């Protein structure tokens, strides 16, 4: 049985490569990633930076897992090795993203900790969300930048990832909309969208047929002479 709080303790005791995270993210990671620890997985993290995050995921998940990182900085290639693979390119380049995805098939987990530029985040999501496994997770962090003009954000601003994610709530419920919204591949493949402080999590699972039932107490049986 895997211990809870592994990631938080790992972060606090880190003596290896640079690892920079908001503290409240670790509970979110554990909540959505713990179920993947029973078997080898394939994970893609957008944004390599100092390489510490990729090492943390390698140590967290089962032996044999493949941890993939992408970054625009060629220096990040030095962090490759020991089930960690690095590809150099922009998260805003759909062709590059497709090339990376073709190498690995489906990703069980995809975590976007890249440029945080809202247009880039949307491009990555639209390109890679279909490449996440049918029971996988797509997590976008540091979305406080959705409110910062320098990153293309602003409160209620069209084009921010937060506003984009809000619109996906309608897509999630498209089966109940009679006119003006079609059931899409996103609708059919998405189970939930969860919003946290600075984090949005999309959990995939094929949506089943919509059914509603009624249950109630049966009247007591009467005897033959009743």
Biotite code that builds the C-alpha atoms (Angstrom):
import biotite.structure as struc

atoms = struc.array([
    struc.Atom([0.000, 0.000, 0.000], chain_id="A", res_id=1, res_name="UNK", atom_name="CA", element="C"),
    struc.Atom([1.422, 3.391, -1.007], chain_id="A", res_id=2, res_name="UNK", atom_name="CA", element="C"),
    struc.Atom([1.935, 6.024, 1.630], chain_id="A", res_id=3, res_name="UNK", atom_name="CA", element="C"),
    struc.Atom([-0.017, 9.247, 1.439], chain_id="A", res_id=4, res_name="UNK", atom_name="CA", element="C"),
    struc.Atom([1.837, 12.524, 1.372], chain_id="A", res_id=5, res_name="UNK", atom_name="CA", element="C"),
    struc.Atom([4.797, 11.070, -0.532], chain_id="A", res_id=6, res_name="UNK", atom_name="CA", element="C"),
    struc.Atom([5.060, 14.019, -2.904], chain_id="A", res_id=7, res_name="UNK", atom_name="CA", element="C"),
    struc.Atom([4.972, 16.688, -0.216], chain_id="A", res_id=8, res_name="UNK", atom_name="CA", element="C"),
    struc.Atom([7.670, 14.920, 1.777], chain_id="A", res_id=9, res_name="UNK", atom_name="CA", element="C"),
    struc.Atom([9.731, 14.372, -1.350], chain_id="A", res_id=10, res_name="UNK", atom_name="CA", element="C"),
    struc.Atom([9.584, 18.093, -2.106], chain_id="A", res_id=11, res_name="UNK", atom_name="CA", element="C"),
    struc.Atom([10.563, 19.167, 1.416], chain_id="A", res_id=12, res_name="UNK", atom_name="CA", element="C"),
    struc.Atom([13.450, 16.675, 1.520], chain_id="A", res_id=13, res_name="UNK", atom_name="CA", element="C"),
    struc.Atom([14.622, 17.294, -2.027], chain_id="A", res_id=14, res_name="UNK", atom_name="CA", element="C"),
    struc.Atom([18.394, 17.391, -2.259], chain_id="A", res_id=15, res_name="UNK", atom_name="CA", element="C"),
    struc.Atom([18.590, 16.863, -5.993], chain_id="A", res_id=16, res_name="UNK", atom_name="CA", element="C"),
    struc.Atom([17.663, 18.932, -9.016], chain_id="A", res_id=17, res_name="UNK", atom_name="CA", element="C"),
    struc.Atom([15.726, 22.187, -8.845], chain_id="A", res_id=18, res_name="UNK", atom_name="CA", element="C"),
    struc.Atom([12.055, 21.646, -7.965], chain_id="A", res_id=19, res_name="UNK", atom_name="CA", element="C"),
    struc.Atom([9.696, 24.642, -7.773], chain_id="A", res_id=20, res_name="UNK", atom_name="CA", element="C"),
    struc.Atom([6.028, 24.099, -6.832], chain_id="A", res_id=21, res_name="UNK", atom_name="CA", element="C"),
    struc.Atom([3.252, 25.795, -4.900], chain_id="A", res_id=22, res_name="UNK", atom_name="CA", element="C"),
    struc.Atom([2.729, 23.833, -1.680], chain_id="A", res_id=23, res_name="UNK", atom_name="CA", element="C"),
    struc.Atom([-1.025, 23.372, -2.103], chain_id="A", res_id=24, res_name="UNK", atom_name="CA", element="C"),
    struc.Atom([-0.470, 21.553, -5.414], chain_id="A", res_id=25, res_name="UNK", atom_name="CA", element="C"),
    struc.Atom([0.769, 18.397, -3.689], chain_id="A", res_id=26, res_name="UNK", atom_name="CA", element="C"),
    struc.Atom([-2.611, 17.486, -2.212], chain_id="A", res_id=27, res_name="UNK", atom_name="CA", element="C"),
    struc.Atom([-4.132, 17.967, -5.669], chain_id="A", res_id=28, res_name="UNK", atom_name="CA", element="C"),
    struc.Atom([-1.523, 15.724, -7.276], chain_id="A", res_id=29, res_name="UNK", atom_name="CA", element="C"),
    struc.Atom([-2.061, 12.975, -4.713], chain_id="A", res_id=30, res_name="UNK", atom_name="CA", element="C"),
    struc.Atom([-5.837, 13.171, -5.094], chain_id="A", res_id=31, res_name="UNK", atom_name="CA", element="C"),
    struc.Atom([-5.782, 12.704, -8.854], chain_id="A", res_id=32, res_name="UNK", atom_name="CA", element="C"),
    struc.Atom([-2.584, 10.707, -9.450], chain_id="A", res_id=33, res_name="UNK", atom_name="CA", element="C"),
    struc.Atom([-2.546, 8.129, -6.623], chain_id="A", res_id=34, res_name="UNK", atom_name="CA", element="C"),
    struc.Atom([-4.678, 5.637, -8.549], chain_id="A", res_id=35, res_name="UNK", atom_name="CA", element="C"),
    struc.Atom([-1.962, 5.374, -11.216], chain_id="A", res_id=36, res_name="UNK", atom_name="CA", element="C"),
    struc.Atom([0.738, 4.088, -8.858], chain_id="A", res_id=37, res_name="UNK", atom_name="CA", element="C"),
    struc.Atom([-0.206, 0.427, -9.170], chain_id="A", res_id=38, res_name="UNK", atom_name="CA", element="C"),
    struc.Atom([1.257, -0.065, -12.649], chain_id="A", res_id=39, res_name="UNK", atom_name="CA", element="C"),
    struc.Atom([3.810, 1.468, -15.025], chain_id="A", res_id=40, res_name="UNK", atom_name="CA", element="C"),
    struc.Atom([2.394, 4.521, -16.781], chain_id="A", res_id=41, res_name="UNK", atom_name="CA", element="C"),
    struc.Atom([3.379, 7.072, -19.392], chain_id="A", res_id=42, res_name="UNK", atom_name="CA", element="C"),
    struc.Atom([3.317, 10.697, -18.228], chain_id="A", res_id=43, res_name="UNK", atom_name="CA", element="C"),
    struc.Atom([4.032, 13.881, -20.159], chain_id="A", res_id=44, res_name="UNK", atom_name="CA", element="C"),
    struc.Atom([4.999, 17.075, -18.367], chain_id="A", res_id=45, res_name="UNK", atom_name="CA", element="C"),
    struc.Atom([5.152, 20.305, -20.351], chain_id="A", res_id=46, res_name="UNK", atom_name="CA", element="C"),
    struc.Atom([7.966, 22.372, -18.857], chain_id="A", res_id=47, res_name="UNK", atom_name="CA", element="C"),
    struc.Atom([11.215, 20.780, -17.671], chain_id="A", res_id=48, res_name="UNK", atom_name="CA", element="C"),
    struc.Atom([13.012, 23.741, -16.061], chain_id="A", res_id=49, res_name="UNK", atom_name="CA", element="C"),
    struc.Atom([15.521, 22.368, -13.548], chain_id="A", res_id=50, res_name="UNK", atom_name="CA", element="C"),
    struc.Atom([14.540, 18.728, -14.051], chain_id="A", res_id=51, res_name="UNK", atom_name="CA", element="C"),
    struc.Atom([13.519, 18.099, -10.434], chain_id="A", res_id=52, res_name="UNK", atom_name="CA", element="C"),
    struc.Atom([9.848, 17.598, -11.215], chain_id="A", res_id=53, res_name="UNK", atom_name="CA", element="C"),
    struc.Atom([10.536, 14.815, -13.709], chain_id="A", res_id=54, res_name="UNK", atom_name="CA", element="C"),
    struc.Atom([12.710, 13.038, -11.153], chain_id="A", res_id=55, res_name="UNK", atom_name="CA", element="C"),
    struc.Atom([9.938, 13.341, -8.587], chain_id="A", res_id=56, res_name="UNK", atom_name="CA", element="C"),
    struc.Atom([7.411, 11.700, -10.935], chain_id="A", res_id=57, res_name="UNK", atom_name="CA", element="C"),
    struc.Atom([9.873, 8.920, -11.784], chain_id="A", res_id=58, res_name="UNK", atom_name="CA", element="C"),
    struc.Atom([10.266, 8.132, -8.089], chain_id="A", res_id=59, res_name="UNK", atom_name="CA", element="C"),
    struc.Atom([6.548, 8.462, -7.349], chain_id="A", res_id=60, res_name="UNK", atom_name="CA", element="C"),
    struc.Atom([5.164, 6.151, -10.017], chain_id="A", res_id=61, res_name="UNK", atom_name="CA", element="C"),
    struc.Atom([5.753, 2.435, -10.475], chain_id="A", res_id=62, res_name="UNK", atom_name="CA", element="C"),
    struc.Atom([9.094, 1.163, -11.794], chain_id="A", res_id=63, res_name="UNK", atom_name="CA", element="C"),
    struc.Atom([9.040, 0.960, -15.568], chain_id="A", res_id=64, res_name="UNK", atom_name="CA", element="C"),
    struc.Atom([7.009, 4.147, -15.968], chain_id="A", res_id=65, res_name="UNK", atom_name="CA", element="C"),
    struc.Atom([8.043, 6.479, -18.779], chain_id="A", res_id=66, res_name="UNK", atom_name="CA", element="C"),
    struc.Atom([8.287, 10.148, -17.814], chain_id="A", res_id=67, res_name="UNK", atom_name="CA", element="C"),
    struc.Atom([8.382, 12.487, -20.808], chain_id="A", res_id=68, res_name="UNK", atom_name="CA", element="C"),
    struc.Atom([9.251, 16.171, -20.640], chain_id="A", res_id=69, res_name="UNK", atom_name="CA", element="C"),
    struc.Atom([9.087, 18.872, -23.286], chain_id="A", res_id=70, res_name="UNK", atom_name="CA", element="C"),
    struc.Atom([10.680, 22.289, -23.093], chain_id="A", res_id=71, res_name="UNK", atom_name="CA", element="C"),
    struc.Atom([11.725, 25.024, -25.486], chain_id="A", res_id=72, res_name="UNK", atom_name="CA", element="C"),
    struc.Atom([15.157, 25.360, -23.835], chain_id="A", res_id=73, res_name="UNK", atom_name="CA", element="C"),
    struc.Atom([17.771, 23.015, -25.398], chain_id="A", res_id=74, res_name="UNK", atom_name="CA", element="C"),
    struc.Atom([19.703, 22.964, -22.092], chain_id="A", res_id=75, res_name="UNK", atom_name="CA", element="C"),
    struc.Atom([16.906, 20.833, -20.615], chain_id="A", res_id=76, res_name="UNK", atom_name="CA", element="C"),
    struc.Atom([18.096, 17.854, -22.644], chain_id="A", res_id=77, res_name="UNK", atom_name="CA", element="C"),
    struc.Atom([20.725, 17.269, -19.938], chain_id="A", res_id=78, res_name="UNK", atom_name="CA", element="C"),
    struc.Atom([17.984, 15.987, -17.596], chain_id="A", res_id=79, res_name="UNK", atom_name="CA", element="C"),
    struc.Atom([17.266, 12.943, -19.776], chain_id="A", res_id=80, res_name="UNK", atom_name="CA", element="C"),
    struc.Atom([18.002, 9.426, -18.504], chain_id="A", res_id=81, res_name="UNK", atom_name="CA", element="C"),
    struc.Atom([16.671, 6.704, -16.164], chain_id="A", res_id=82, res_name="UNK", atom_name="CA", element="C"),
    struc.Atom([13.203, 6.437, -17.778], chain_id="A", res_id=83, res_name="UNK", atom_name="CA", element="C"),
    struc.Atom([13.098, 10.220, -18.311], chain_id="A", res_id=84, res_name="UNK", atom_name="CA", element="C"),
    struc.Atom([12.925, 11.387, -21.919], chain_id="A", res_id=85, res_name="UNK", atom_name="CA", element="C"),
    struc.Atom([13.216, 15.009, -23.030], chain_id="A", res_id=86, res_name="UNK", atom_name="CA", element="C"),
    struc.Atom([12.038, 16.567, -26.309], chain_id="A", res_id=87, res_name="UNK", atom_name="CA", element="C"),
    struc.Atom([12.939, 20.127, -27.250], chain_id="A", res_id=88, res_name="UNK", atom_name="CA", element="C"),
    struc.Atom([10.264, 22.273, -28.866], chain_id="A", res_id=89, res_name="UNK", atom_name="CA", element="C"),
    struc.Atom([7.427, 24.691, -28.221], chain_id="A", res_id=90, res_name="UNK", atom_name="CA", element="C"),
    struc.Atom([4.140, 23.779, -26.582], chain_id="A", res_id=91, res_name="UNK", atom_name="CA", element="C"),
    struc.Atom([2.605, 26.292, -28.985], chain_id="A", res_id=92, res_name="UNK", atom_name="CA", element="C"),
    struc.Atom([3.625, 24.193, -32.006], chain_id="A", res_id=93, res_name="UNK", atom_name="CA", element="C"),
    struc.Atom([0.947, 21.596, -32.831], chain_id="A", res_id=94, res_name="UNK", atom_name="CA", element="C"),
    struc.Atom([3.207, 19.802, -35.309], chain_id="A", res_id=95, res_name="UNK", atom_name="CA", element="C"),
    struc.Atom([5.900, 19.308, -32.667], chain_id="A", res_id=96, res_name="UNK", atom_name="CA", element="C"),
    struc.Atom([3.310, 18.136, -30.129], chain_id="A", res_id=97, res_name="UNK", atom_name="CA", element="C"),
    struc.Atom([1.884, 15.623, -32.597], chain_id="A", res_id=98, res_name="UNK", atom_name="CA", element="C"),
    struc.Atom([5.378, 14.274, -33.298], chain_id="A", res_id=99, res_name="UNK", atom_name="CA", element="C"),
    struc.Atom([6.014, 13.732, -29.585], chain_id="A", res_id=100, res_name="UNK", atom_name="CA", element="C"),
    struc.Atom([2.615, 12.126, -29.035], chain_id="A", res_id=101, res_name="UNK", atom_name="CA", element="C"),
    struc.Atom([3.158, 9.734, -31.955], chain_id="A", res_id=102, res_name="UNK", atom_name="CA", element="C"),
    struc.Atom([6.218, 8.321, -30.179], chain_id="A", res_id=103, res_name="UNK", atom_name="CA", element="C"),
    struc.Atom([4.308, 7.310, -27.055], chain_id="A", res_id=104, res_name="UNK", atom_name="CA", element="C"),
    struc.Atom([0.741, 6.544, -28.086], chain_id="A", res_id=105, res_name="UNK", atom_name="CA", element="C"),
    struc.Atom([-1.474, 7.525, -25.149], chain_id="A", res_id=106, res_name="UNK", atom_name="CA", element="C"),
    struc.Atom([-0.475, 9.431, -22.039], chain_id="A", res_id=107, res_name="UNK", atom_name="CA", element="C"),
    struc.Atom([-1.995, 8.325, -18.740], chain_id="A", res_id=108, res_name="UNK", atom_name="CA", element="C"),
    struc.Atom([-1.219, 11.711, -17.191], chain_id="A", res_id=109, res_name="UNK", atom_name="CA", element="C"),
    struc.Atom([-0.465, 15.028, -18.860], chain_id="A", res_id=110, res_name="UNK", atom_name="CA", element="C"),
    struc.Atom([0.631, 17.964, -16.724], chain_id="A", res_id=111, res_name="UNK", atom_name="CA", element="C"),
    struc.Atom([1.032, 21.458, -18.205], chain_id="A", res_id=112, res_name="UNK", atom_name="CA", element="C"),
    struc.Atom([3.621, 23.457, -16.270], chain_id="A", res_id=113, res_name="UNK", atom_name="CA", element="C"),
    struc.Atom([5.065, 25.174, -19.325], chain_id="A", res_id=114, res_name="UNK", atom_name="CA", element="C"),
    struc.Atom([5.045, 28.792, -20.473], chain_id="A", res_id=115, res_name="UNK", atom_name="CA", element="C"),
    struc.Atom([1.695, 29.580, -18.776], chain_id="A", res_id=116, res_name="UNK", atom_name="CA", element="C"),
    struc.Atom([0.931, 31.915, -21.695], chain_id="A", res_id=117, res_name="UNK", atom_name="CA", element="C"),
    struc.Atom([-2.797, 31.402, -22.084], chain_id="A", res_id=118, res_name="UNK", atom_name="CA", element="C"),
    struc.Atom([-2.770, 30.999, -25.882], chain_id="A", res_id=119, res_name="UNK", atom_name="CA", element="C"),
    struc.Atom([-0.006, 28.385, -25.560], chain_id="A", res_id=120, res_name="UNK", atom_name="CA", element="C"),
    struc.Atom([-1.925, 26.472, -22.899], chain_id="A", res_id=121, res_name="UNK", atom_name="CA", element="C"),
    struc.Atom([-5.021, 26.326, -25.109], chain_id="A", res_id=122, res_name="UNK", atom_name="CA", element="C"),
    struc.Atom([-3.008, 25.174, -28.132], chain_id="A", res_id=123, res_name="UNK", atom_name="CA", element="C"),
    struc.Atom([-1.424, 22.394, -26.079], chain_id="A", res_id=124, res_name="UNK", atom_name="CA", element="C"),
    struc.Atom([-4.763, 21.309, -24.643], chain_id="A", res_id=125, res_name="UNK", atom_name="CA", element="C"),
    struc.Atom([-6.557, 21.171, -27.975], chain_id="A", res_id=126, res_name="UNK", atom_name="CA", element="C"),
    struc.Atom([-3.669, 19.248, -29.536], chain_id="A", res_id=127, res_name="UNK", atom_name="CA", element="C"),
    struc.Atom([-2.914, 16.797, -26.736], chain_id="A", res_id=128, res_name="UNK", atom_name="CA", element="C"),
    struc.Atom([-6.181, 16.201, -24.868], chain_id="A", res_id=129, res_name="UNK", atom_name="CA", element="C"),
    struc.Atom([-7.239, 13.606, -27.456], chain_id="A", res_id=130, res_name="UNK", atom_name="CA", element="C"),
    struc.Atom([-3.904, 11.833, -26.829], chain_id="A", res_id=131, res_name="UNK", atom_name="CA", element="C"),
    struc.Atom([-4.678, 11.239, -23.145], chain_id="A", res_id=132, res_name="UNK", atom_name="CA", element="C"),
    struc.Atom([-5.812, 7.712, -22.283], chain_id="A", res_id=133, res_name="UNK", atom_name="CA", element="C"),
    struc.Atom([-9.542, 7.116, -21.900], chain_id="A", res_id=134, res_name="UNK", atom_name="CA", element="C"),
    struc.Atom([-9.160, 6.923, -18.097], chain_id="A", res_id=135, res_name="UNK", atom_name="CA", element="C"),
    struc.Atom([-6.367, 9.498, -17.913], chain_id="A", res_id=136, res_name="UNK", atom_name="CA", element="C"),
    struc.Atom([-5.904, 12.930, -16.376], chain_id="A", res_id=137, res_name="UNK", atom_name="CA", element="C"),
    struc.Atom([-4.946, 16.285, -17.909], chain_id="A", res_id=138, res_name="UNK", atom_name="CA", element="C"),
    struc.Atom([-3.854, 18.794, -15.267], chain_id="A", res_id=139, res_name="UNK", atom_name="CA", element="C"),
    struc.Atom([-3.064, 22.461, -15.970], chain_id="A", res_id=140, res_name="UNK", atom_name="CA", element="C"),
    struc.Atom([-1.327, 24.392, -13.200], chain_id="A", res_id=141, res_name="UNK", atom_name="CA", element="C"),
    struc.Atom([-0.305, 27.990, -12.445], chain_id="A", res_id=142, res_name="UNK", atom_name="CA", element="C"),
    struc.Atom([-3.533, 29.261, -13.947], chain_id="A", res_id=143, res_name="UNK", atom_name="CA", element="C"),
    struc.Atom([-3.407, 32.413, -11.838], chain_id="A", res_id=144, res_name="UNK", atom_name="CA", element="C"),
    struc.Atom([-1.792, 33.649, -15.073], chain_id="A", res_id=145, res_name="UNK", atom_name="CA", element="C"),
    struc.Atom([-5.306, 33.579, -16.541], chain_id="A", res_id=146, res_name="UNK", atom_name="CA", element="C"),
    struc.Atom([-5.796, 36.805, -14.573], chain_id="A", res_id=147, res_name="UNK", atom_name="CA", element="C"),
    struc.Atom([-2.457, 38.436, -15.494], chain_id="A", res_id=148, res_name="UNK", atom_name="CA", element="C"),
    struc.Atom([-2.298, 40.595, -18.657], chain_id="A", res_id=149, res_name="UNK", atom_name="CA", element="C"),
    struc.Atom([1.390, 39.796, -19.209], chain_id="A", res_id=150, res_name="UNK", atom_name="CA", element="C"),
    struc.Atom([0.406, 36.186, -19.939], chain_id="A", res_id=151, res_name="UNK", atom_name="CA", element="C"),
    struc.Atom([-2.637, 37.079, -22.034], chain_id="A", res_id=152, res_name="UNK", atom_name="CA", element="C"),
    struc.Atom([-5.062, 36.909, -19.135], chain_id="A", res_id=153, res_name="UNK", atom_name="CA", element="C"),
    struc.Atom([-7.473, 39.182, -17.287], chain_id="A", res_id=154, res_name="UNK", atom_name="CA", element="C"),
    struc.Atom([-10.625, 38.766, -15.223], chain_id="A", res_id=155, res_name="UNK", atom_name="CA", element="C"),
    struc.Atom([-13.305, 37.415, -17.564], chain_id="A", res_id=156, res_name="UNK", atom_name="CA", element="C"),
    struc.Atom([-11.072, 37.958, -20.570], chain_id="A", res_id=157, res_name="UNK", atom_name="CA", element="C"),
    struc.Atom([-11.890, 35.848, -23.631], chain_id="A", res_id=158, res_name="UNK", atom_name="CA", element="C"),
    struc.Atom([-8.844, 33.805, -24.568], chain_id="A", res_id=159, res_name="UNK", atom_name="CA", element="C"),
    struc.Atom([-7.723, 33.089, -21.031], chain_id="A", res_id=160, res_name="UNK", atom_name="CA", element="C"),
    struc.Atom([-7.532, 29.417, -20.155], chain_id="A", res_id=161, res_name="UNK", atom_name="CA", element="C"),
    struc.Atom([-9.901, 29.847, -17.217], chain_id="A", res_id=162, res_name="UNK", atom_name="CA", element="C"),
    struc.Atom([-12.583, 31.232, -19.523], chain_id="A", res_id=163, res_name="UNK", atom_name="CA", element="C"),
    struc.Atom([-11.804, 28.461, -22.023], chain_id="A", res_id=164, res_name="UNK", atom_name="CA", element="C"),
    struc.Atom([-12.202, 25.832, -19.285], chain_id="A", res_id=165, res_name="UNK", atom_name="CA", element="C"),
    struc.Atom([-15.479, 27.387, -18.133], chain_id="A", res_id=166, res_name="UNK", atom_name="CA", element="C"),
    struc.Atom([-16.875, 26.901, -21.633], chain_id="A", res_id=167, res_name="UNK", atom_name="CA", element="C"),
    struc.Atom([-15.898, 23.249, -21.491], chain_id="A", res_id=168, res_name="UNK", atom_name="CA", element="C"),
    struc.Atom([-18.432, 22.867, -18.654], chain_id="A", res_id=169, res_name="UNK", atom_name="CA", element="C"),
    struc.Atom([-21.171, 23.397, -21.235], chain_id="A", res_id=170, res_name="UNK", atom_name="CA", element="C"),
    struc.Atom([-19.537, 20.788, -23.469], chain_id="A", res_id=171, res_name="UNK", atom_name="CA", element="C"),
    struc.Atom([-19.507, 18.367, -20.542], chain_id="A", res_id=172, res_name="UNK", atom_name="CA", element="C"),
    struc.Atom([-23.291, 18.764, -20.291], chain_id="A", res_id=173, res_name="UNK", atom_name="CA", element="C"),
    struc.Atom([-24.014, 18.912, -24.026], chain_id="A", res_id=174, res_name="UNK", atom_name="CA", element="C"),
    struc.Atom([-26.237, 15.822, -23.921], chain_id="A", res_id=175, res_name="UNK", atom_name="CA", element="C"),
    struc.Atom([-28.828, 17.892, -22.055], chain_id="A", res_id=176, res_name="UNK", atom_name="CA", element="C"),
    struc.Atom([-28.820, 20.830, -24.497], chain_id="A", res_id=177, res_name="UNK", atom_name="CA", element="C"),
    struc.Atom([-31.591, 20.621, -27.078], chain_id="A", res_id=178, res_name="UNK", atom_name="CA", element="C"),
    struc.Atom([-30.334, 23.333, -29.462], chain_id="A", res_id=179, res_name="UNK", atom_name="CA", element="C"),
    struc.Atom([-27.115, 25.222, -30.061], chain_id="A", res_id=180, res_name="UNK", atom_name="CA", element="C"),
    struc.Atom([-24.570, 22.726, -28.728], chain_id="A", res_id=181, res_name="UNK", atom_name="CA", element="C"),
    struc.Atom([-23.555, 19.385, -30.178], chain_id="A", res_id=182, res_name="UNK", atom_name="CA", element="C"),
    struc.Atom([-22.262, 16.378, -28.275], chain_id="A", res_id=183, res_name="UNK", atom_name="CA", element="C"),
    struc.Atom([-18.559, 16.374, -29.134], chain_id="A", res_id=184, res_name="UNK", atom_name="CA", element="C"),
    struc.Atom([-15.573, 14.064, -28.727], chain_id="A", res_id=185, res_name="UNK", atom_name="CA", element="C"),
    struc.Atom([-14.775, 16.083, -25.595], chain_id="A", res_id=186, res_name="UNK", atom_name="CA", element="C"),
    struc.Atom([-18.267, 15.402, -24.242], chain_id="A", res_id=187, res_name="UNK", atom_name="CA", element="C"),
    struc.Atom([-18.079, 11.682, -24.919], chain_id="A", res_id=188, res_name="UNK", atom_name="CA", element="C"),
    struc.Atom([-14.626, 11.268, -23.367], chain_id="A", res_id=189, res_name="UNK", atom_name="CA", element="C"),
    struc.Atom([-14.730, 13.541, -20.304], chain_id="A", res_id=190, res_name="UNK", atom_name="CA", element="C"),
    struc.Atom([-15.972, 12.547, -16.869], chain_id="A", res_id=191, res_name="UNK", atom_name="CA", element="C"),
    struc.Atom([-15.290, 15.696, -14.857], chain_id="A", res_id=192, res_name="UNK", atom_name="CA", element="C"),
    struc.Atom([-13.652, 19.126, -14.730], chain_id="A", res_id=193, res_name="UNK", atom_name="CA", element="C"),
    struc.Atom([-12.341, 20.196, -11.336], chain_id="A", res_id=194, res_name="UNK", atom_name="CA", element="C"),
    struc.Atom([-11.260, 23.740, -10.500], chain_id="A", res_id=195, res_name="UNK", atom_name="CA", element="C"),
    struc.Atom([-8.804, 24.547, -7.701], chain_id="A", res_id=196, res_name="UNK", atom_name="CA", element="C"),
    struc.Atom([-6.819, 27.645, -6.825], chain_id="A", res_id=197, res_name="UNK", atom_name="CA", element="C"),
    struc.Atom([-4.602, 28.049, -9.920], chain_id="A", res_id=198, res_name="UNK", atom_name="CA", element="C"),
    struc.Atom([-5.248, 24.475, -11.142], chain_id="A", res_id=199, res_name="UNK", atom_name="CA", element="C"),
    struc.Atom([-7.765, 22.909, -13.530], chain_id="A", res_id=200, res_name="UNK", atom_name="CA", element="C"),
    struc.Atom([-8.046, 19.113, -13.765], chain_id="A", res_id=201, res_name="UNK", atom_name="CA", element="C"),
    struc.Atom([-9.813, 17.209, -16.547], chain_id="A", res_id=202, res_name="UNK", atom_name="CA", element="C"),
    struc.Atom([-10.525, 13.560, -15.765], chain_id="A", res_id=203, res_name="UNK", atom_name="CA", element="C"),
    struc.Atom([-11.345, 11.346, -18.697], chain_id="A", res_id=204, res_name="UNK", atom_name="CA", element="C"),
    struc.Atom([-13.747, 8.424, -18.752], chain_id="A", res_id=205, res_name="UNK", atom_name="CA", element="C"),
    struc.Atom([-16.174, 7.482, -21.533], chain_id="A", res_id=206, res_name="UNK", atom_name="CA", element="C"),
    struc.Atom([-19.594, 8.902, -20.793], chain_id="A", res_id=207, res_name="UNK", atom_name="CA", element="C"),
    struc.Atom([-22.344, 6.295, -20.717], chain_id="A", res_id=208, res_name="UNK", atom_name="CA", element="C"),
    struc.Atom([-25.964, 6.563, -21.764], chain_id="A", res_id=209, res_name="UNK", atom_name="CA", element="C"),
    struc.Atom([-27.982, 9.049, -19.746], chain_id="A", res_id=210, res_name="UNK", atom_name="CA", element="C"),
    struc.Atom([-30.570, 7.238, -17.586], chain_id="A", res_id=211, res_name="UNK", atom_name="CA", element="C"),
    struc.Atom([-32.800, 8.358, -14.772], chain_id="A", res_id=212, res_name="UNK", atom_name="CA", element="C"),
    struc.Atom([-34.814, 5.937, -12.659], chain_id="A", res_id=213, res_name="UNK", atom_name="CA", element="C"),
    struc.Atom([-37.322, 6.054, -9.840], chain_id="A", res_id=214, res_name="UNK", atom_name="CA", element="C"),
    struc.Atom([-37.266, 3.805, -6.799], chain_id="A", res_id=215, res_name="UNK", atom_name="CA", element="C"),
    struc.Atom([-39.841, 3.671, -4.036], chain_id="A", res_id=216, res_name="UNK", atom_name="CA", element="C"),
    struc.Atom([-41.229, 1.406, -1.351], chain_id="A", res_id=217, res_name="UNK", atom_name="CA", element="C"),
    struc.Atom([-43.483, -1.385, -2.596], chain_id="A", res_id=218, res_name="UNK", atom_name="CA", element="C"),
    struc.Atom([-46.930, -1.616, -0.966], chain_id="A", res_id=219, res_name="UNK", atom_name="CA", element="C"),
    struc.Atom([-47.236, -4.469, 1.535], chain_id="A", res_id=220, res_name="UNK", atom_name="CA", element="C"),
    struc.Atom([-48.624, -7.690, 0.124], chain_id="A", res_id=221, res_name="UNK", atom_name="CA", element="C"),
    struc.Atom([-52.167, -8.624, 1.148], chain_id="A", res_id=222, res_name="UNK", atom_name="CA", element="C"),
    struc.Atom([-53.087, -12.132, 2.135], chain_id="A", res_id=223, res_name="UNK", atom_name="CA", element="C"),
    struc.Atom([-55.577, -14.095, 0.065], chain_id="A", res_id=224, res_name="UNK", atom_name="CA", element="C"),
    struc.Atom([-58.508, -13.140, 2.319], chain_id="A", res_id=225, res_name="UNK", atom_name="CA", element="C"),
    struc.Atom([-57.564, -9.431, 2.498], chain_id="A", res_id=226, res_name="UNK", atom_name="CA", element="C"),
])
